[in-house]
Amino acid sequence: MDARLAKRKRQKAEAGPLKNKFESAIHDIASAFKKTDGFKHAQTKGNEREEPVRTLFRDILPKSYGVVGGEIIDSKGHHSSQTDVIIYNQNNNCAFYSGGSHIIAAEAALVTIEVKSVLSGEEIVSIVKAASNMRGLRPLGRT
């Protein structure tokens, strides 16, 4: 058997379980979106659609990473807008829980994700504004 062909077959076989995991996650997220079609309140619909995305990251990331939704705050008291998905290192930091939302120190946040059902021009402006707000946070008082 040609070495290149054997390598191709091996790569294809290895990709199966990973590919299946992500395809399944996409179906779970699509299903969650479909279940919320009847909701009229945008915040309720948004909250329900964010959770499957957070669950995906909780499932695939090592347990040393926390995945929550909430706000990020810096040492000067400046805070982000509500953020759908925040990934942080929970071995070195903790998430504070207040009234149904998580608060993450700016030093702890590693990644933020916004979940959108429809990406319109208005939503893009909103995302850019939120990212600009996030960029203004000062972990440990530094840029």
Secondary structure, 3 states (H helix, E strand, C coil): CCHHHHHHHHHHHHHHHHHHHHHHHHHHHHHHHHHCCCCCCHHHHHHHHHHHHHHHHHHHCCCCEEEEEEEEECCCCCECCCEEEEEEECCCCCCEEECCEEEEECCCEEEEECCCCCCCHHHHHHHHHHHHHHHCCCHHHCC
